[in-house]
Amino acid sequence: MLPKVDKIILGLDPGTTVMGYGLIHVKGKTLTVMSMGVIHLQKLPNHELKLKRIFEKVRFLVDEYLPDEVAIEAPFFGKNVQSMLKLGRAQGVAMAAVLMRDLPITEYAPRKIKQAVTGSGNASKEQVAAMLKTILKFKEIPKYLDATDGLAAAVCHYYQGSRVVGASTKSYVSWESFVKENPKRAK
């Protein structure tokens, strides 16, 4: 059974070229899209400036929309170690921006998010976007599907009852709790 609540959930899809976000308002059992979009990072000259932009934009979203909870997609493990390192940094900076405002943040595996939204952990970005369009009744699928990926993280979090469920999720209420649970990632 889904929770009956009135709150705002911010969903984040970290990236080093384009980072997606989506905000939903939960009132009773009704979900409404408040905002979704992307943060463009490709024109910034180096990784450090990209990380700074991610931090600033995520903090702006938190301060502007005042979410009660945040859901973030965990990096998937690929073959390119350098890409994974950069993606992990992007996720960490986004998490730090959220944790500075003492908001609870929950991390979800990409397959978990796809499963929650479409019923299939192997769904494509297009399938996730189409299902969200049906669930949330918005008119157009955005040009950048990173936006619907961020939205999907928020919807997944709602479907999980806004609590940690299963081995693929982690929840942190402070930077200290993140560091305690992930000592190697925080060095």
C-alpha positions in Angstrom: 0.0 0.0 0.0 1.4 3.4 -1.0 1.8 6.1 1.7 -0.7 8.9 2.1 1.4 12.0 2.4 1.8 15.6 1.4 5.4 16.3 0.4 7.9 17.2 -2.3 10.4 14.7 -3.7 13.4 15.7 -5.7 14.9 13.1 -8.1 18.4 13.4 -9.5 20.1 11.6 -12.4 23.8 12.5 -12.0 25.9 13.1 -15.1 29.0 14.9 -16.2 27.7 16.1 -19.5 24.0 16.5 -18.7 22.4 16.0 -15.3 18.7 15.4 -15.0 16.3 16.4 -12.2 12.6 16.1 -11.5 10.4 17.3 -8.7 7.1 15.8 -7.8 4.5 16.9 -5.3 2.7 14.1 -3.5 -0.7 15.0 -2.1 -2.6 12.0 -0.8 -2.1 9.4 -3.6 -1.8 12.0 -6.3 1.5 12.8 -7.9 2.0 16.0 -9.8 5.1 17.2 -11.7 6.4 20.4 -10.3 9.4 20.7 -12.5 11.8 18.7 -14.6 14.8 19.6 -16.6 18.5 19.2 -17.1 21.7 20.9 -16.1 24.0 21.3 -19.1 27.7 20.8 -18.3 29.3 20.0 -21.7 30.5 23.5 -22.4 32.4 23.9 -19.1 36.1 23.6 -19.7 37.1 21.2 -16.9 35.7 18.6 -14.5 36.2 20.9 -11.5 33.9 23.6 -12.9 31.4 20.9 -13.8 31.3 19.8 -10.2 31.0 23.3 -9.0 28.0 23.9 -11.3 26.4 20.7 -10.2 26.7 21.7 -6.5 25.3 25.2 -7.2 22.4 24.0 -9.3 21.3 21.2 -6.9 21.5 23.6 -4.0 19.4 26.1 -6.0 16.8 23.4 -6.7 16.7 22.5 -3.0 16.4 26.1 -1.9 13.8 27.0 -4.6 11.5 24.0 -4.2 12.1 22.9 -0.6 11.9 19.2 -1.1 11.2 17.0 1.9 13.2 14.0 0.5 15.7 13.4 -2.3 16.2 10.3 -4.5 19.4 9.9 -6.5 20.3 7.3 -9.2 23.5 5.4 -8.3 26.2 5.2 -10.9 26.1 2.0 -12.9 29.3 0.1 -13.2 30.9 0.3 -16.6 34.2 -0.7 -18.2 35.7 2.8 -18.2 37.2 3.5 -14.8 37.8 7.2 -15.5 34.2 7.7 -16.5 33.0 5.9 -13.3 35.3 8.1 -11.2 33.9 11.3 -12.7 30.3 10.1 -12.4 30.9 9.1 -8.8 32.3 12.6 -8.1 29.2 14.2 -9.8 26.9 12.1 -7.6 28.9 12.9 -4.5 28.8 16.7 -5.1 25.0 16.5 -5.7 24.6 14.5 -2.5 26.7 17.1 -0.6 24.5 19.9 -1.8 21.5 18.1 -0.6 23.0 17.0 2.7 24.1 20.6 3.5 20.4 21.3 3.9 19.9 18.2 6.2 17.6 16.5 3.8 17.3 12.7 3.7 18.7 11.2 0.5 18.1 7.7 -0.8 20.2 6.1 -3.6 18.6 3.7 -6.0 20.2 1.4 -8.6 19.2 2.2 -12.2 17.5 -1.2 -12.6 15.5 -0.6 -9.4 14.2 2.8 -10.8 13.3 1.3 -14.2 11.6 -1.7 -12.5 9.6 0.7 -10.2 8.4 2.8 -13.1 7.9 0.4 -16.0 7.8 -3.1 -14.4 11.1 -4.0 -16.2 14.6 -3.4 -14.9 15.8 -3.6 -18.6 13.5 -0.8 -19.9 15.0 1.8 -22.2 15.1 5.5 -21.4 12.3 6.0 -24.0 10.1 3.4 -22.2 10.7 5.0 -18.8 9.8 8.5 -20.3 6.6 7.1 -22.0 5.4 5.4 -18.8 6.1 8.6 -16.7 4.1 10.6 -19.3 1.2 8.2 -18.7 1.5 8.1 -14.9 2.1 11.8 -14.3 -0.1 13.1 -17.3 2.4 15.6 -18.7 2.0 16.6 -22.4 5.4 16.3 -24.0 8.4 14.1 -23.4 11.4 16.4 -23.0 14.3 16.6 -25.5 16.8 15.3 -23.0 15.7 12.0 -21.4 18.0 12.7 -18.4 15.1 14.9 -17.2 12.7 12.0 -17.1 15.4 9.9 -15.5 15.6 12.4 -12.7 11.8 12.3 -12.5 11.8 8.5 -12.5 14.1 8.5 -9.4 11.5 10.6 -7.5 8.6 8.4 -8.6 10.6 5.3 -7.6 11.2 6.8 -4.2 7.5 7.4 -3.8 6.6 3.8 -4.9 9.1 2.5 -2.3 7.0 4.2 0.4 9.8 6.8 0.8 11.8 4.4 2.8 14.8 2.2 2.2 13.7 -1.1 0.7 16.0 -3.9 -0.5 19.8 -4.2 -0.9 20.1 -1.8 -3.8 19.1 1.3 -1.8 21.0 3.3 0.8 19.7 6.2 2.8 21.7 9.0 4.5 20.5 11.8 6.7 23.8 13.6 7.0 27.2 13.8 5.5 28.6 12.0 8.5 26.3 9.0 8.0 27.4 8.9 4.3 31.1 9.0 5.2 30.6 6.3 8.0 28.9 4.0 5.5 31.3 4.8 2.6 34.7 5.5 4.0 36.5 4.7 0.8 34.2 6.9 -1.4 34.6 9.9 0.9 38.4 10.1 0.8 
